[in-house]
Amino acid sequence: MADDPRKGKQGAARGRRGRGFTRAGGLIAPQMRSVAARRGFLQARLQALWPEIAGAEMARLCRPAKLVSARGPAGGLLTLEVAPALGPQVQMMLPQLRERIEAVLGPGSVGRIQLVPARQGFAEPPSTFVPAEAAAPPADLGAVAETLSSIGDDDLRRALETLARNVITRRAKSQ
């Protein structure tokens, strides 16, 4: 009875069933990882490198809105936002722009370029935020210096003045 061939088959079938279903995505994950790495980051890379790719003049006239990757050798579709009055000028520069994009992103990354009217506010350059240097108020530092003047040890007094200056500066930055 121990050598029953049916039991062996049932045991093998039970072991296979114990794992459950295998997801199709799990079977092709290793192959998809390399494709996703090439295609998934093209949009972000294009946005980040746009002034270098297009050049200063072209970057002022248009900007990439989205990049849709296509299957096969046809290449993807790049949608550019352009101010409506500048559309014909940008249209004439598209062949040079496509060459520059393919030089950076790789051949076949962009097959077609579509121009769409830009949203309002495109004319202004993007603003950059530069935080101002926070200086400690002189009145607070003066009061600290007066308080610490009674300390006889010079090294200790300088260390405490540095500590007070850092605390006051940090407090001024947080406000």
Backbone torsions as a table, in degrees:
resi	resn	phi	psi	omega
1	MET	NA	-28.5	-179.6
2	ALA	-69.9	-25.4	-179.0
3	ASP	-93.9	25.1	-178.9
4	ASP	-68.2	118.4	-177.8
5	PRO	-64.3	-27.5	-179.8
6	ARG	-68.2	-35.5	179.7
7	LYS	-64.7	-40.7	178.7
8	GLY	-61.5	-40.6	179.4
9	LYS	-68.8	-39.1	179.2
10	GLN	-65.7	-39.5	179.0
11	GLY	-62.8	-41.3	179.2
12	ALA	-67.3	-40.7	179.5
13	ALA	-67.0	-39.0	-179.4
14	ARG	-65.3	-39.2	178.8
15	GLY	-64.1	-39.1	179.1
16	ARG	-69.1	-39.9	-179.8
17	ARG	-71.2	-25.4	-178.1
18	GLY	-63.4	-26.8	178.9
19	ARG	-75.3	-24.1	-176.9
20	GLY	84.1	-165.3	-178.7
21	PHE	-78.2	147.5	175.4
22	THR	-100.3	128.6	-179.9
23	ARG	-71.1	139.5	-179.6
24	ALA	-65.0	-35.4	179.0
25	GLY	-63.8	-31.2	178.2
26	GLY	-69.6	-27.7	-179.5
27	LEU	-73.2	-31.1	-177.2
28	ILE	-107.4	9.6	-177.0
29	ALA	-56.7	-44.6	-179.5
30	PRO	-61.5	-38.6	179.6
31	GLN	-71.4	-36.2	-177.3
32	MET	-72.7	-28.0	-178.0
33	ARG	-59.3	-44.3	-178.5
34	SER	-69.8	-37.3	179.1
35	VAL	-67.9	-43.6	-179.8
36	ALA	-64.8	-35.6	178.5
37	ALA	-65.8	-36.3	179.2
38	ARG	-74.7	-43.8	-172.7
39	ARG	-90.5	-32.5	-173.0
40	GLY	-68.9	-29.6	-174.8
41	PHE	-99.1	3.0	-178.7
42	LEU	-64.3	-41.1	-178.6
43	GLN	-62.0	-48.8	-179.0
44	ALA	-65.3	-39.6	179.5
45	ARG	-66.5	-38.9	178.6
46	LEU	-64.4	-43.8	179.0
47	GLN	-62.2	-43.2	-176.5
48	ALA	-69.2	-36.9	-175.4
49	LEU	-99.6	9.2	-174.0
50	TRP	-55.4	-47.5	179.8
51	PRO	-60.3	-35.1	178.9
52	GLU	-74.9	-37.2	-178.7
53	ILE	-69.7	-52.1	-173.1
54	ALA	-82.5	-24.3	-174.0
55	GLY	93.0	160.5	-174.5
56	ALA	-63.1	-43.0	-177.4
57	GLU	-66.9	-46.6	-178.2
58	MET	-69.3	-34.6	179.6
59	ALA	-64.8	-30.1	176.2
60	ARG	-72.4	-29.4	-175.8
61	LEU	-83.7	-32.5	-175.9
62	CYS	-149.6	166.0	176.6
63	ARG	-148.0	151.0	-178.8
64	PRO	-72.3	132.3	177.4
65	ALA	-95.7	-48.6	176.9
66	LYS	-158.1	158.7	178.4
67	LEU	-130.0	117.2	-179.9
68	VAL	-106.5	118.9	179.4
69	SER	-77.2	141.1	178.8
70	ALA	-113.4	152.2	176.5
71	ARG	-79.4	146.9	176.0
72	GLY	89.4	-173.3	-175.0
73	PRO	-80.7	-1.8	-175.6
74	ALA	-67.8	-26.8	-178.7
75	GLY	88.4	169.8	-176.3
76	GLY	-87.0	177.8	178.4
77	LEU	-111.4	119.4	177.0
78	LEU	-100.8	125.9	177.3
79	THR	-104.3	122.6	179.4
80	LEU	-108.6	135.7	172.6
81	GLU	-89.0	127.5	-176.9
82	VAL	-133.5	141.7	172.3
83	ALA	-61.7	134.8	-172.9
84	PRO	-53.9	-37.5	-177.9
85	ALA	-71.0	-21.1	-176.3
86	LEU	-98.8	3.5	-178.4
87	GLY	-54.9	-50.3	180.0
88	PRO	-61.9	-36.2	179.3
89	GLN	-65.8	-43.4	179.1
90	VAL	-68.4	-36.1	-180.0
91	GLN	-58.6	-37.6	179.9
92	MET	-70.5	-24.1	-178.0
93	MET	-93.2	1.5	-175.2
94	LEU	-61.5	-40.0	179.2
95	PRO	-60.5	-43.0	178.1
96	GLN	-66.4	-37.8	179.8
97	LEU	-65.5	-41.3	179.0
98	ARG	-62.4	-40.6	178.2
99	GLU	-62.5	-42.7	179.9
100	ARG	-65.0	-41.7	-179.4
101	ILE	-64.0	-44.9	-179.2
102	GLU	-68.4	-27.4	176.5
103	ALA	-67.7	-32.9	-178.4
104	VAL	-89.3	-48.2	-174.1
105	LEU	-88.2	-15.6	-179.8
106	GLY	111.3	153.4	-178.8
107	PRO	-66.9	141.1	178.8
108	GLY	81.3	4.0	-180.0
109	SER	-75.7	-31.1	178.9
110	VAL	-130.4	117.8	177.4
111	GLY	-99.6	-39.2	-179.3
112	ARG	-129.9	151.6	175.0
113	ILE	-125.3	126.7	-179.2
114	GLN	-112.6	134.6	177.9
115	LEU	-101.6	132.5	177.1
116	VAL	-128.2	152.0	177.7
117	PRO	-63.3	139.9	-178.2
118	ALA	-78.0	156.4	175.1
119	ARG	-68.8	166.8	178.0
120	GLN	-63.9	149.2	177.5
121	GLY	87.1	12.9	-179.1
122	PHE	-74.6	-25.3	-174.2
123	ALA	-67.3	-32.3	-178.9
124	GLU	-77.0	142.2	175.5
125	PRO	-70.7	152.9	178.6
126	PRO	-63.8	136.1	-177.1
127	SER	-79.2	147.1	176.7
128	THR	-115.8	137.6	-178.9
129	PHE	-96.7	121.5	176.8
130	VAL	-119.0	110.6	-179.5
131	PRO	-70.0	141.5	179.9
132	ALA	-77.1	146.9	176.6
133	GLU	-70.4	127.8	-179.9
134	ALA	-89.9	119.4	177.5
135	ALA	-103.5	144.5	-180.0
136	ALA	-69.2	140.0	178.0
137	PRO	-62.7	132.3	-176.6
138	PRO	-63.1	-30.6	-178.8
139	ALA	-63.7	-40.3	-179.6
140	ASP	-68.1	-41.4	179.6
141	LEU	-67.8	-35.1	177.4
142	GLY	-65.1	-41.0	178.6
143	ALA	-65.7	-37.9	178.5
144	VAL	-66.1	-41.9	-179.9
145	ALA	-62.9	-39.5	177.9
146	GLU	-64.8	-41.2	-178.9
147	THR	-66.4	-39.7	-176.4
148	LEU	-84.3	-5.4	-177.6
149	SER	-66.9	-21.3	-179.0
150	SER	-79.6	-8.2	-179.6
151	ILE	-80.0	127.9	-175.2
152	GLY	-79.3	-33.0	-177.3
153	ASP	-78.0	117.9	-176.1
154	ASP	-65.2	-42.4	-179.1
155	ASP	-63.2	-42.9	179.7
156	LEU	-65.1	-42.2	-179.9
157	ARG	-62.9	-43.9	178.9
158	ARG	-64.7	-39.3	178.7
159	ALA	-64.5	-41.5	179.0
160	LEU	-68.9	-36.1	176.6
161	GLU	-64.5	-41.7	177.9
162	THR	-63.2	-43.1	178.1
163	LEU	-61.6	-45.3	-179.8
164	ALA	-64.0	-41.5	179.3
165	ARG	-62.2	-42.4	178.9
166	ASN	-65.7	-40.5	179.2
167	VAL	-65.7	-43.7	-179.2
168	ILE	-66.7	-40.9	179.6
169	THR	-65.3	-43.0	178.9
170	ARG	-63.6	-40.3	179.0
171	ARG	-64.7	-38.6	179.5
172	ALA	-68.5	-35.5	178.9
173	LYS	-68.5	-35.9	-177.1
174	SER	-74.4	-16.8	-179.3
175	GLN	-87.2	NA	NA
